[in-house]
Amino acid sequence: MIYQIPTLQPVDNEVLDMIEKQRQQLRFLVGQNTVRWTGSLRRNTFARAVQGSNSIEGYNANLADAVEIIDDEKPENVAEETVRALVGYRNAMTYILRIHDDPYAEINEQFIRSLHYMMLSYDMTRLPGQWRPGPVYVVREGSGETVYEGPDFEKVPELVAELVQQMKEAGSVDPMVRGAIVHLNLTMVHPFKDGNGRMARALQTLLLTKGGVVSPIFCSIEEWLGRNTQAYYDILASTGKGRWSPNNDALPWVRFCLHAHYQQAFTLIRRNNEIGRIWEQVSKIIHDNGLPERVEVPLIDAALGYRIRNNRYRSELKISDVVASRDLKRLCDLELLLPVGEKRGRYYVVADKLKQIRIASREAKRFESPYEIAGAKNINPMPIQLPFPGMV
């Protein structure tokens, strides 16, 4: 037996309706701003998802580093193991986004093992693609206290088979609820020696993409979970209660995930608005200074916190090295970009003038709980009220 899909209360359905309205707004924004959503915002969102999910496991990289990994470049000053972990996760997530609408793609036990191999093949000591061969204990760092004990390893194959069957039979259940339960079950079964959290979050995203929730890359809550790691650990601990206990009520966990979906969708809507304001100011700078329209790309990317490299600029715009170098020098002369390093190692970062535009674009508004908005004051799926991440 595994954790079952809980019966939702009227307030939960009200929150689901609220999230669906956000989804409709996102669909409208995607339709109106196709270039923005398929370019800068998509890249930003994908990088933040990869960054967030891996930060939970202790693989920390800043946004600029994560973007370079998404772009298949190797960032400087990042530990080799962290780079490999992020590359593995990027590859697995890219595959998920590729197959989300493939009618022939079947999610089964072997698919889960293969996805795990794709994610952790950089370190064979972690037994990528294999069920764990022994017991598992989650230990709190520092104190050494065991905070969770998974089910017996001999039960792993049948429990994962039940999880797969649950995924197939729950087709009428909202994708956000289904994704939450799959996430919970894989985390609690802990079928692998390592990488269980990353696998659980990836499978949750896969179910959301197959559920037709907006554009695939915009349905993940991994960025939000990365920003709220302690709350994430706390709700898993209170649901699991220290050991494999599938009879425990999963509704608090589902509510936690709905809370995350609401706030992450709010993040994307707000981020779209903020990028729109940056876009307007960058377009004005280009017009006022008689710059070619193509420099919009590096200016927007720099404003978002990415590193600008000559080789990527010219490959994206299909321009010569001479033209790219001239453009970048002009942007530095206008104090929009700052050069860092020399020769082949040189890259460019945002200068103060452009940084001020980014700061001025931000919105300041309280990050609310959907359950508070729904009037359910006695339901608090979050232990604390956390700040809104915005463009930071």
Secondary structure as a PSIPRED ss2 file (coil, helix, strand):
# PSIPRED VFORMAT (PSIPRED V4.0)

   1 M C   1.000  0.000  0.000
   2 I C   1.000  0.000  0.000
   3 Y C   1.000  0.000  0.000
   4 Q C   1.000  0.000  0.000
   5 I C   1.000  0.000  0.000
   6 P C   1.000  0.000  0.000
   7 T C   1.000  0.000  0.000
   8 L C   1.000  0.000  0.000
   9 Q C   1.000  0.000  0.000
  10 P H   0.000  1.000  0.000
  11 V H   0.000  1.000  0.000
  12 D H   0.000  1.000  0.000
  13 N H   0.000  1.000  0.000
  14 E H   0.000  1.000  0.000
  15 V H   0.000  1.000  0.000
  16 L H   0.000  1.000  0.000
  17 D H   0.000  1.000  0.000
  18 M H   0.000  1.000  0.000
  19 I H   0.000  1.000  0.000
  20 E H   0.000  1.000  0.000
  21 K H   0.000  1.000  0.000
  22 Q H   0.000  1.000  0.000
  23 R H   0.000  1.000  0.000
  24 Q H   0.000  1.000  0.000
  25 Q H   0.000  1.000  0.000
  26 L H   0.000  1.000  0.000
  27 R H   0.000  1.000  0.000
  28 F H   0.000  1.000  0.000
  29 L H   0.000  1.000  0.000
  30 V H   0.000  1.000  0.000
  31 G H   0.000  1.000  0.000
  32 Q H   0.000  1.000  0.000
  33 N C   1.000  0.000  0.000
  34 T H   0.000  1.000  0.000
  35 V H   0.000  1.000  0.000
  36 R H   0.000  1.000  0.000
  37 W H   0.000  1.000  0.000
  38 T H   0.000  1.000  0.000
  39 G C   1.000  0.000  0.000
  40 S H   0.000  1.000  0.000
  41 L H   0.000  1.000  0.000
  42 R H   0.000  1.000  0.000
  43 R H   0.000  1.000  0.000
  44 N H   0.000  1.000  0.000
  45 T H   0.000  1.000  0.000
  46 F H   0.000  1.000  0.000
  47 A H   0.000  1.000  0.000
  48 R H   0.000  1.000  0.000
  49 A H   0.000  1.000  0.000
  50 V H   0.000  1.000  0.000
  51 Q H   0.000  1.000  0.000
  52 G H   0.000  1.000  0.000
  53 S H   0.000  1.000  0.000
  54 N H   0.000  1.000  0.000
  55 S H   0.000  1.000  0.000
  56 I C   1.000  0.000  0.000
  57 E C   1.000  0.000  0.000
  58 G C   1.000  0.000  0.000
  59 Y C   1.000  0.000  0.000
  60 N C   1.000  0.000  0.000
  61 A C   1.000  0.000  0.000
  62 N C   1.000  0.000  0.000
  63 L H   0.000  1.000  0.000
  64 A H   0.000  1.000  0.000
  65 D H   0.000  1.000  0.000
  66 A H   0.000  1.000  0.000
  67 V H   0.000  1.000  0.000
  68 E H   0.000  1.000  0.000
  69 I H   0.000  1.000  0.000
  70 I H   0.000  1.000  0.000
  71 D C   1.000  0.000  0.000
  72 D C   1.000  0.000  0.000
  73 E C   1.000  0.000  0.000
  74 K C   1.000  0.000  0.000
  75 P C   1.000  0.000  0.000
  76 E C   1.000  0.000  0.000
  77 N C   1.000  0.000  0.000
  78 V C   1.000  0.000  0.000
  79 A C   1.000  0.000  0.000
  80 E H   0.000  1.000  0.000
  81 E H   0.000  1.000  0.000
  82 T H   0.000  1.000  0.000
  83 V H   0.000  1.000  0.000
  84 R H   0.000  1.000  0.000
  85 A H   0.000  1.000  0.000
  86 L H   0.000  1.000  0.000
  87 V H   0.000  1.000  0.000
  88 G H   0.000  1.000  0.000
  89 Y H   0.000  1.000  0.000
  90 R H   0.000  1.000  0.000
  91 N H   0.000  1.000  0.000
  92 A H   0.000  1.000  0.000
  93 M H   0.000  1.000  0.000
  94 T H   0.000  1.000  0.000
  95 Y H   0.000  1.000  0.000
  96 I H   0.000  1.000  0.000
  97 L H   0.000  1.000  0.000
  98 R H   0.000  1.000  0.000
  99 I H   0.000  1.000  0.000
 100 H C   1.000  0.000  0.000
 101 D C   1.000  0.000  0.000
 102 D C   1.000  0.000  0.000
 103 P C   1.000  0.000  0.000
 104 Y C   1.000  0.000  0.000
 105 A C   1.000  0.000  0.000
 106 E C   1.000  0.000  0.000
 107 I C   1.000  0.000  0.000
 108 N C   1.000  0.000  0.000
 109 E H   0.000  1.000  0.000
 110 Q H   0.000  1.000  0.000
 111 F H   0.000  1.000  0.000
 112 I H   0.000  1.000  0.000
 113 R H   0.000  1.000  0.000
 114 S H   0.000  1.000  0.000
 115 L H   0.000  1.000  0.000
 116 H H   0.000  1.000  0.000
 117 Y H   0.000  1.000  0.000
 118 M H   0.000  1.000  0.000
 119 M H   0.000  1.000  0.000
 120 L H   0.000  1.000  0.000
 121 S C   1.000  0.000  0.000
 122 Y C   1.000  0.000  0.000
 123 D C   1.000  0.000  0.000
 124 M H   0.000  1.000  0.000
 125 T H   0.000  1.000  0.000
 126 R H   0.000  1.000  0.000
 127 L C   1.000  0.000  0.000
 128 P C   1.000  0.000  0.000
 129 G C   1.000  0.000  0.000
 130 Q C   1.000  0.000  0.000
 131 W C   1.000  0.000  0.000
 132 R C   1.000  0.000  0.000
 133 P C   1.000  0.000  0.000
 134 G C   1.000  0.000  0.000
 135 P C   1.000  0.000  0.000
 136 V C   1.000  0.000  0.000
 137 Y E   0.000  0.000  1.000
 138 V E   0.000  0.000  1.000
 139 V E   0.000  0.000  1.000
 140 R C   1.000  0.000  0.000
 141 E C   1.000  0.000  0.000
 142 G C   1.000  0.000  0.000
 143 S C   1.000  0.000  0.000
 144 G C   1.000  0.000  0.000
 145 E C   1.000  0.000  0.000
 146 T E   0.000  0.000  1.000
 147 V E   0.000  0.000  1.000
 148 Y E   0.000  0.000  1.000
 149 E E   0.000  0.000  1.000
 150 G C   1.000  0.000  0.000
 151 P C   1.000  0.000  0.000
 152 D C   1.000  0.000  0.000
 153 F H   0.000  1.000  0.000
 154 E H   0.000  1.000  0.000
 155 K H   0.000  1.000  0.000
 156 V H   0.000  1.000  0.000
 157 P H   0.000  1.000  0.000
 158 E H   0.000  1.000  0.000
 159 L H   0.000  1.000  0.000
 160 V H   0.000  1.000  0.000
 161 A H   0.000  1.000  0.000
 162 E H   0.000  1.000  0.000
 163 L H   0.000  1.000  0.000
 164 V H   0.000  1.000  0.000
 165 Q H   0.000  1.000  0.000
 166 Q H   0.000  1.000  0.000
 167 M H   0.000  1.000  0.000
 168 K H   0.000  1.000  0.000
 169 E H   0.000  1.000  0.000
 170 A C   1.000  0.000  0.000
 171 G C   1.000  0.000  0.000
 172 S C   1.000  0.000  0.000
 173 V C   1.000  0.000  0.000
 174 D C   1.000  0.000  0.000
 175 P H   0.000  1.000  0.000
 176 M H   0.000  1.000  0.000
 177 V H   0.000  1.000  0.000
 178 R H   0.000  1.000  0.000
 179 G H   0.000  1.000  0.000
 180 A H   0.000  1.000  0.000
 181 I H   0.000  1.000  0.000
 182 V H   0.000  1.000  0.000
 183 H H   0.000  1.000  0.000
 184 L H   0.000  1.000  0.000
 185 N H   0.000  1.000  0.000
 186 L H   0.000  1.000  0.000
 187 T H   0.000  1.000  0.000
 188 M H   0.000  1.000  0.000
 189 V H   0.000  1.000  0.000
 190 H C   1.000  0.000  0.000
 191 P C   1.000  0.000  0.000
 192 F C   1.000  0.000  0.000
 193 K C   1.000  0.000  0.000
 194 D C   1.000  0.000  0.000
 195 G C   1.000  0.000  0.000
 196 N H   0.000  1.000  0.000
 197 G H   0.000  1.000  0.000
 198 R H   0.000  1.000  0.000
 199 M H   0.000  1.000  0.000
 200 A H   0.000  1.000  0.000
 201 R H   0.000  1.000  0.000
 202 A H   0.000  1.000  0.000
 203 L H   0.000  1.000  0.000
 204 Q H   0.000  1.000  0.000
 205 T H   0.000  1.000  0.000
 206 L H   0.000  1.000  0.000
 207 L H   0.000  1.000  0.000
 208 L H   0.000  1.000  0.000
 209 T H   0.000  1.000  0.000
 210 K H   0.000  1.000  0.000
 211 G C   1.000  0.000  0.000
 212 G C   1.000  0.000  0.000
 213 V C   1.000  0.000  0.000
 214 V C   1.000  0.000  0.000
 215 S C   1.000  0.000  0.000
 216 P H   0.000  1.000  0.000
 217 I H   0.000  1.000  0.000
 218 F H   0.000  1.000  0.000
 219 C C   1.000  0.000  0.000
 220 S C   1.000  0.000  0.000
 221 I C   1.000  0.000  0.000
 222 E H   0.000  1.000  0.000
 223 E H   0.000  1.000  0.000
 224 W H   0.000  1.000  0.000
 225 L H   0.000  1.000  0.000
 226 G H   0.000  1.000  0.000
 227 R H   0.000  1.000  0.000
 228 N C   1.000  0.000  0.000
 229 T H   0.000  1.000  0.000
 230 Q H   0.000  1.000  0.000
 231 A H   0.000  1.000  0.000
 232 Y H   0.000  1.000  0.000
 233 Y H   0.000  1.000  0.000
 234 D H   0.000  1.000  0.000
 235 I H   0.000  1.000  0.000
 236 L H   0.000  1.000  0.000
 237 A H   0.000  1.000  0.000
 238 S H   0.000  1.000  0.000
 239 T H   0.000  1.000  0.000
 240 G H   0.000  1.000  0.000
 241 K C   1.000  0.000  0.000
 242 G C   1.000  0.000  0.000
 243 R E   0.000  0.000  1.000
 244 W C   1.000  0.000  0.000
 245 S C   1.000  0.000  0.000
 246 P C   1.000  0.000  0.000
 247 N C   1.000  0.000  0.000
 248 N C   1.000  0.000  0.000
 249 D C   1.000  0.000  0.000
 250 A C   1.000  0.000  0.000
 251 L H   0.000  1.000  0.000
 252 P H   0.000  1.000  0.000
 253 W H   0.000  1.000  0.000
 254 V H   0.000  1.000  0.000
 255 R H   0.000  1.000  0.000
 256 F H   0.000  1.000  0.000
 257 C H   0.000  1.000  0.000
 258 L H   0.000  1.000  0.000
 259 H H   0.000  1.000  0.000
 260 A H   0.000  1.000  0.000
 261 H H   0.000  1.000  0.000
 262 Y H   0.000  1.000  0.000
 263 Q H   0.000  1.000  0.000
 264 Q H   0.000  1.000  0.000
 265 A H   0.000  1.000  0.000
 266 F H   0.000  1.000  0.000
 267 T H   0.000  1.000  0.000
 268 L H   0.000  1.000  0.000
 269 I H   0.000  1.000  0.000
 270 R H   0.000  1.000  0.000
 271 R H   0.000  1.000  0.000
 272 N H   0.000  1.000  0.000
 273 N H   0.000  1.000  0.000
 274 E H   0.000  1.000  0.000
 275 I H   0.000  1.000  0.000
 276 G H   0.000  1.000  0.000
 277 R H   0.000  1.000  0.000
 278 I H   0.000  1.000  0.000
 279 W H   0.000  1.000  0.000
 280 E H   0.000  1.000  0.000
 281 Q H   0.000  1.000  0.000
 282 V H   0.000  1.000  0.000
 283 S H   0.000  1.000  0.000
 284 K H   0.000  1.000  0.000
 285 I H   0.000  1.000  0.000
 286 I H   0.000  1.000  0.000
 287 H H   0.000  1.000  0.000
 288 D H   0.000  1.000  0.000
 289 N C   1.000  0.000  0.000
 290 G C   1.000  0.000  0.000
 291 L C   1.000  0.000  0.000
 292 P C   1.000  0.000  0.000
 293 E H   0.000  1.000  0.000
 294 R H   0.000  1.000  0.000
 295 V H   0.000  1.000  0.000
 296 E H   0.000  1.000  0.000
 297 V H   0.000  1.000  0.000
 298 P H   0.000  1.000  0.000
 299 L H   0.000  1.000  0.000
 300 I H   0.000  1.000  0.000
 301 D H   0.000  1.000  0.000
 302 A H   0.000  1.000  0.000
 303 A H   0.000  1.000  0.000
 304 L C   1.000  0.000  0.000
 305 G C   1.000  0.000  0.000
 306 Y C   1.000  0.000  0.000
 307 R C   1.000  0.000  0.000
 308 I E   0.000  0.000  1.000
 309 R C   1.000  0.000  0.000
 310 N H   0.000  1.000  0.000
 311 N H   0.000  1.000  0.000
 312 R H   0.000  1.000  0.000
 313 Y H   0.000  1.000  0.000
 314 R H   0.000  1.000  0.000
 315 S H   0.000  1.000  0.000
 316 E H   0.000  1.000  0.000
 317 L H   0.000  1.000  0.000
 318 K C   1.000  0.000  0.000
 319 I C   1.000  0.000  0.000
 320 S C   1.000  0.000  0.000
 321 D H   0.000  1.000  0.000
 322 V H   0.000  1.000  0.000
 323 V H   0.000  1.000  0.000
 324 A H   0.000  1.000  0.000
 325 S H   0.000  1.000  0.000
 326 R H   0.000  1.000  0.000
 327 D H   0.000  1.000  0.000
 328 L H   0.000  1.000  0.000
 329 K H   0.000  1.000  0.000
 330 R H   0.000  1.000  0.000
 331 L H   0.000  1.000  0.000
 332 C H   0.000  1.000  0.000
 333 D H   0.000  1.000  0.000
 334 L C   1.000  0.000  0.000
 335 E C   1.000  0.000  0.000
 336 L C   1.000  0.000  0.000
 337 L E   0.000  0.000  1.000
 338 L E   0.000  0.000  1.000
 339 P E   0.000  0.000  1.000
 340 V E   0.000  0.000  1.000
 341 G C   1.000  0.000  0.000
 342 E C   1.000  0.000  0.000
 343 K H   0.000  1.000  0.000
 344 R H   0.000  1.000  0.000
 345 G H   0.000  1.000  0.000
 346 R C   1.000  0.000  0.000
 347 Y E   0.000  0.000  1.000
 348 Y E   0.000  0.000  1.000
 349 V E   0.000  0.000  1.000
 350 V E   0.000  0.000  1.000
 351 A C   1.000  0.000  0.000
 352 D H   0.000  1.000  0.000
 353 K H   0.000  1.000  0.000
 354 L H   0.000  1.000  0.000
 355 K H   0.000  1.000  0.000
 356 Q H   0.000  1.000  0.000
 357 I H   0.000  1.000  0.000
 358 R H   0.000  1.000  0.000
 359 I H   0.000  1.000  0.000
 360 A H   0.000  1.000  0.000
 361 S H   0.000  1.000  0.000
 362 R C   1.000  0.000  0.000
 363 E C   1.000  0.000  0.000
 364 A C   1.000  0.000  0.000
 365 K C   1.000  0.000  0.000
 366 R C   1.000  0.000  0.000
 367 F C   1.000  0.000  0.000
 368 E C   1.000  0.000  0.000
 369 S C   1.000  0.000  0.000
 370 P H   0.000  1.000  0.000
 371 Y H   0.000  1.000  0.000
 372 E H   0.000  1.000  0.000
 373 I H   0.000  1.000  0.000
 374 A C   1.000  0.000  0.000
 375 G C   1.000  0.000  0.000
 376 A C   1.000  0.000  0.000
 377 K C   1.000  0.000  0.000
 378 N C   1.000  0.000  0.000
 379 I C   1.000  0.000  0.000
 380 N C   1.000  0.000  0.000
 381 P C   1.000  0.000  0.000
 382 M C   1.000  0.000  0.000
 383 P C   1.000  0.000  0.000
 384 I C   1.000  0.000  0.000
 385 Q C   1.000  0.000  0.000
 386 L C   1.000  0.000  0.000
 387 P C   1.000  0.000  0.000
 388 F C   1.000  0.000  0.000
 389 P C   1.000  0.000  0.000
 390 G C   1.000  0.000  0.000
 391 M C   1.000  0.000  0.000
 392 V C   1.000  0.000  0.000
